[in-house]
Amino acid sequence: QDPSFLLEAHHSQWSTRFWLGELNEARQHTDIGIQLYDPEKHGTHAYIYGGHDPGLCGLFFSAWTLWLLGYPKTALEPNRRAYELALQLSKEAFRNYAAIWGSLLSTLRSEPLSERDDLIRYTASFESNRSVFNLSDQCGAHVYRGSDLVRRGELDEGIVLLRKGLSLQPEAELRLRPYYLYLLAEALSEDGETNEALGLLEQAINVLRKSDESWWESAIHRLTGEILLVQNPAAEEQAETLFMQAIDVAQTQNAKSLEL
């Protein structure tokens, strides 16, 4: 069996399994894929399959999966290795990819973005020449920058960037949209805009049902319940139902970090 074809078979599986919330299966495929990957042999795969490097992809998916499974410290290692690999591959596109995808782990961990300077550079270059950029990547770069500003207490500017990021996402592109809607809803609820926040969370659930991207479903239910209680402390029964849904989804997925 050709290791290159095996690598791509696992590549397709780890992303699919992750988005579906099948975290244990995603971890198995990333572990095997990372072992199979050789930058010397597979460095051209980005131009043949999927438009990105499978080694970078596997390491980042491994980091996110480990965090969700309840291993926040262990998740840092594949994230670090992904940055090292991006530098080793010596292409600006790979560095940009690493800055955007690496930002997801920082956001999950509610930490300041170490990728902030790269994201600022990337979004600034987009404004000067929009025609050459992938809109999905620009969407992510703006969203993660916005979420970072919100965590730093710069709510207004952060919300502006979050909105802009979502507006850049192609209409047919549903990947990560539930998560991005969640981040904007979280920021708006912090700013007191609870009605709009609830509307966005409802949108997130609707998109999730269409795309089956359920890895963040538990958190969406939890935040919805929390906002309902802020609006109306008497809505305990409705909120409790949502909290139980959140726990049930997290337990089904073995997403220990979302059970807390």
Order of alpha helices (4+ residues) and beta strands (2+ residues): alpha-alpha-alpha-alpha-alpha-alpha-alpha-alpha-alpha-alpha-alpha-alpha-alpha-alpha-alpha
